Amino acid sequence: MLVNLVEILNLAEEKHFAVGAFNTPNLECILAVVDTAEKLNVPVILSHAQLHEDVAPLDKIGPVMLEAARRAKVPVCVHLDHCETLDYMARALELGFTGVMYDGSTLPYAENLENTKKAVAMAKGYNCGVEAELGALASREGGGASASGPVYTDPEQAVEFCEKTGIDALAPSFGTAHGIYKSKPVLDLERVKVIAQKTGLPLVMHGGSGVSPEDYRTGIANGLRKINYYSYMSKAGTQAVKELLAREDITFFHDLALAAQKAMQSDAEQAMRVFAGL
């Protein structure tokens, strides 16, 4: 069933777990994520990142995501991830997305604040919750994890930001990075706890792939209610295709797609089990 971001985060808060938010730029990703959520009977978030516009145009993949959510046997939020322009956000709202994440984290604080206010105002006429980011991760969405270090979110500034914007969820920076980690991330999970206590909002982990189960559990205990996950799931699909091609002479592309889907489903299941405390 299709639900909005606030509803799904409220479910996570009530049961003290985190909802997985998985980027789904093709049908195989969508099926892997929804089938896994239904198997485990947990809510889930299907996400589309603006940077995937060239891979899967919003106007084409969005309706597929929404239909999958409506047909699902578990609560599903369809979410716009890392939206950097308000015009692009407007397109997602018109399609019926039930969550949007405005990302002004690379902008000066005042500009991020004002644009996030506009995003919240835009979403008010729709059945849609708003997430925003404060601070900056060590690499941008879709990049490697070897860039310069993150700009950690200041807890006091987070309070001001949340109060002035009226957002529903905050993505703070506390040591994670997008992409594949080349070394074990060092996370400031105490900062997560402080920000959660001071803002009273559900917090979001970006760059969630590749984090240890122990760090996931500590982060969830400290207030994380949404964990973004994609890189390692996608990598599992790629590895499955490589292994199949090494074993067999494959003629049909759908055989490769199915192998990738099954591998991504297995990886997503491991992540969802940790996020939900199963």
C-alpha positions as CSV (number, residue, x, y, z in Angstrom):
1,M,0.0,0.0,0.0
2,L,1.2,3.5,-0.8
3,V,1.9,5.7,2.3
4,N,3.7,8.9,2.8
5,L,7.0,9.6,4.4
6,V,5.6,10.8,7.7
7,E,3.4,7.7,8.1
8,I,6.2,5.3,7.4
9,L,8.6,7.1,9.7
10,N,6.0,7.0,12.4
11,L,5.8,3.2,12.0
12,A,9.6,3.1,12.5
13,E,9.4,5.3,15.5
14,E,6.7,3.3,17.2
15,K,8.7,0.0,16.8
16,H,12.1,1.6,17.2
17,F,13.6,0.4,14.0
18,A,14.7,1.9,10.7
19,V,13.0,1.7,7.3
20,G,15.3,0.9,4.4
21,A,15.2,3.4,1.5
22,F,16.4,1.7,-1.7
23,N,17.2,3.4,-5.0
24,T,15.3,1.6,-7.7
25,P,16.4,2.9,-11.1
26,N,15.0,-0.2,-13.0
27,L,12.3,-2.8,-12.7
28,E,14.7,-5.5,-11.3
29,C,15.5,-3.2,-8.4
30,I,11.9,-2.4,-7.7
31,L,10.9,-6.1,-7.7
32,A,13.9,-7.1,-5.6
33,V,13.0,-4.5,-2.9
34,V,9.2,-5.0,-2.8
35,D,9.4,-8.8,-2.9
36,T,11.9,-8.7,0.0
37,A,9.8,-6.3,2.0
38,E,6.7,-8.5,1.5
39,K,8.6,-11.6,2.5
40,L,9.8,-10.1,5.7
41,N,6.5,-8.1,6.3
42,V,8.3,-4.8,6.8
43,P,7.6,-1.3,5.4
44,V,10.0,0.0,2.8
45,I,10.8,3.1,0.8
46,L,11.4,3.1,-3.0
47,S,13.7,6.0,-4.0
48,H,14.5,7.7,-7.2
49,A,17.6,10.0,-7.1
50,Q,17.8,13.0,-9.4
51,L,21.2,11.9,-10.7
52,H,19.5,8.7,-12.1
53,E,17.5,10.8,-14.5
54,D,19.7,9.7,-17.4
55,V,19.4,6.1,-16.3
56,A,15.7,6.1,-15.7
57,P,13.7,9.3,-16.4
58,L,11.5,10.3,-13.6
59,D,8.4,10.5,-15.8
60,K,8.9,6.9,-16.9
61,I,10.2,5.1,-13.7
62,G,8.0,7.1,-11.3
63,P,4.6,5.7,-12.4
64,V,6.1,2.2,-12.2
65,M,7.4,2.8,-8.6
66,L,4.0,4.2,-7.6
67,E,2.1,1.2,-9.1
68,A,4.4,-1.2,-7.3
69,A,3.8,0.6,-4.1
70,R,0.0,0.6,-4.5
71,R,0.0,-3.2,-5.2
72,A,2.4,-4.1,-2.3
73,K,1.1,-6.0,0.7
74,V,3.2,-3.8,3.0
75,P,3.4,0.0,3.5
76,V,5.6,1.6,0.8
77,C,6.7,5.2,0.4
78,V,7.8,6.4,-3.0
79,H,10.5,9.0,-2.4
80,L,12.5,11.5,-4.4
81,D,16.1,11.3,-3.2
82,H,18.7,14.0,-3.4
83,C,16.6,16.5,-5.3
84,E,18.8,19.6,-6.0
85,T,16.3,21.7,-8.0
86,L,12.8,22.7,-6.9
87,D,11.5,22.3,-10.5
88,Y,12.5,18.6,-10.5
89,M,10.7,18.3,-7.1
90,A,7.6,19.8,-8.5
91,R,7.5,17.0,-11.2
92,A,7.7,14.3,-8.6
93,L,4.9,15.9,-6.5
94,E,2.7,16.0,-9.6
95,L,3.4,12.4,-10.3
96,G,2.2,11.5,-6.8
97,F,5.5,10.8,-4.9
98,T,4.8,10.6,-1.2
99,G,8.2,11.7,0.1
100,V,10.8,14.2,-1.2
101,M,14.3,14.9,-0.1
102,Y,15.5,18.4,-0.9
103,D,19.3,18.4,-0.9
104,G,20.8,21.9,-0.4
105,S,23.8,20.5,1.6
106,T,26.4,21.9,-0.8
107,L,24.9,25.4,-0.6
108,P,25.6,28.1,2.0
109,Y,23.6,27.5,5.1
110,A,21.2,30.5,4.5
111,E,20.5,29.4,1.0
112,N,19.9,25.8,2.0
113,L,17.5,27.0,4.7
114,E,15.5,29.2,2.4
115,N,15.2,26.6,-0.4
116,T,14.2,24.0,2.1
117,K,11.4,26.3,3.4
118,K,10.2,26.5,-0.2
119,A,10.3,22.7,-0.6
120,V,8.2,22.3,2.5
121,A,5.7,24.9,1.3
122,M,5.5,23.1,-2.1
123,A,4.8,19.7,-0.5
124,K,2.0,21.0,1.7
125,G,-0.7,20.7,-1.0
126,Y,0.3,17.0,-1.6
127,N,0.2,13.8,0.5
128,C,4.0,14.1,0.9
129,G,6.6,14.4,3.6
130,V,9.9,16.4,3.3
131,E,13.4,15.4,4.2
132,A,16.4,17.7,4.1
133,E,20.1,17.4,4.6
134,L,22.4,19.6,6.8
135,G,26.1,19.1,6.7
136,A,27.8,17.3,3.8
137,L,28.9,13.7,3.2
138,A,32.4,12.8,2.2
139,S,31.3,12.3,-1.4
140,R,28.3,13.2,-3.5
141,E,25.5,10.7,-4.3
142,G,26.8,8.2,-6.9
143,G,30.4,8.8,-6.2
144,G,33.2,6.9,-4.4
145,A,33.9,7.2,-0.7
146,S,37.4,8.4,-1.1
147,A,36.8,12.2,-1.3
148,S,37.7,14.7,1.3
149,G,36.1,14.3,4.8
150,P,32.6,15.1,5.7
151,V,31.3,18.4,7.1
152,Y,29.7,17.2,10.4
153,T,26.3,18.6,11.3
154,D,26.3,20.9,14.2
155,P,23.5,19.9,16.7
156,E,22.5,23.5,17.6
157,Q,22.4,24.6,14.0
158,A,20.3,21.4,13.3
159,V,17.7,22.6,15.9
160,E,17.4,26.0,14.2
161,F,17.2,24.5,10.7
162,C,14.5,22.0,11.7
163,E,12.4,24.6,13.5
164,K,12.6,27.3,10.8
165,T,12.0,24.9,7.8
166,G,9.3,22.6,9.3
167,I,10.8,19.5,7.7
168,D,9.6,16.0,8.7
169,A,13.0,14.3,8.7
170,L,16.7,15.3,8.8
171,A,19.7,13.7,7.2
172,P,22.7,14.8,9.3
173,S,26.3,14.3,8.4
174,F,28.1,12.1,10.9
175,G,30.8,10.2,8.9
176,T,29.1,8.1,6.2
177,A,29.8,8.5,2.5
178,H,28.0,7.6,-0.7
179,G,29.4,4.8,-2.9
180,I,31.7,1.9,-2.1
181,Y,33.8,2.3,1.0
182,K,37.6,1.8,0.5
183,S,38.1,1.7,4.2
184,K,35.9,1.2,7.3
185,P,33.9,4.4,8.0
186,V,34.4,6.0,11.4
187,L,31.0,7.2,12.5
188,D,30.1,9.7,15.1
189,L,27.0,8.0,16.4
190,E,26.9,10.0,19.6
191,R,26.3,13.0,17.4
192,V,23.3,11.2,16.0
193,K,21.9,10.7,19.5
194,V,22.4,14.4,20.4
195,I,20.8,15.7,17.2
196,A,17.8,13.3,17.6
197,Q,17.2,14.4,21.1
198,K,17.6,18.1,20.4
199,T,15.4,18.2,17.2
200,G,12.9,15.5,18.1
201,L,12.8,14.4,14.5
202,P,13.5,11.1,12.8
203,L,17.0,11.0,11.4
204,V,18.2,9.6,8.1
205,M,21.5,7.8,7.3
206,H,22.7,8.6,3.8
207,G,25.5,6.5,2.4
208,G,24.1,3.5,4.4
209,S,25.5,0.7,2.3
210,G,28.6,-0.9,3.7
211,V,28.1,0.0,7.3
212,S,28.6,-2.7,9.9
213,P,25.5,-4.4,11.5
214,E,26.8,-3.2,14.9
215,D,26.9,0.5,13.7
216,Y,23.5,0.2,12.1
217,R,22.0,-1.1,15.4
218,T,23.7,1.6,17.5
219,G,22.6,4.3,15.0
220,I,19.0,3.0,15.1
221,A,19.1,3.0,18.9
222,N,20.3,6.6,18.8
223,G,17.5,7.8,16.5
224,L,18.0,6.8,12.9
225,R,14.7,5.9,11.4
226,K,15.5,5.8,7.7
227,I,18.6,4.2,6.1
228,N,19.4,4.8,2.5
229,Y,20.9,1.8,0.8
230,Y,21.8,1.1,-2.8
231,S,25.5,0.7,-3.8
232,Y,26.1,-2.7,-2.2
233,M,22.8,-4.1,-3.4
234,S,23.6,-2.9,-7.0
235,K,27.1,-4.3,-6.7
236,A,25.6,-7.7,-5.7
237,G,23.6,-7.7,-8.9
238,T,26.6,-6.9,-11.0
239,Q,28.6,-9.7,-9.4
240,A,25.9,-12.2,-10.0
241,V,25.9,-11.3,-13.7
242,K,29.6,-11.7,-13.9
243,E,29.5,-15.1,-12.3
244,L,26.7,-16.3,-14.6
245,L,28.6,-15.2,-17.7
246,A,31.7,-16.9,-16.5
247,R,29.8,-20.2,-16.1
248,E,27.5,-20.1,-19.1
249,D,27.1,-18.8,-22.6
250,I,24.0,-16.6,-22.1
251,T,22.0,-15.6,-25.1
252,F,19.1,-13.7,-23.6
253,F,19.4,-10.5,-21.5
254,H,16.4,-11.4,-19.3
255,D,18.5,-14.3,-17.9
256,L,21.1,-11.8,-16.8
257,A,18.5,-9.4,-15.4
258,L,16.9,-12.2,-13.4
259,A,20.2,-13.3,-11.9
260,A,20.9,-9.7,-10.9
261,Q,17.4,-9.4,-9.4
262,K,17.8,-12.5,-7.2
263,A,21.2,-11.4,-6.0
264,M,19.9,-7.9,-5.2
265,Q,17.0,-9.4,-3.3
266,S,19.3,-11.5,-1.2
267,D,21.5,-8.5,-0.3
268,A,18.4,-6.3,0.4
269,E,17.1,-9.0,2.7
270,Q,20.2,-9.0,4.8
271,A,20.0,-5.2,5.1
272,M,16.3,-5.1,5.9
273,R,16.7,-7.8,8.6
274,V,19.2,-5.6,10.4
275,F,17.2,-2.4,10.0
276,A,14.1,-4.1,11.4
277,G,15.8,-6.0,14.1
278,L,14.8,-9.4,12.7
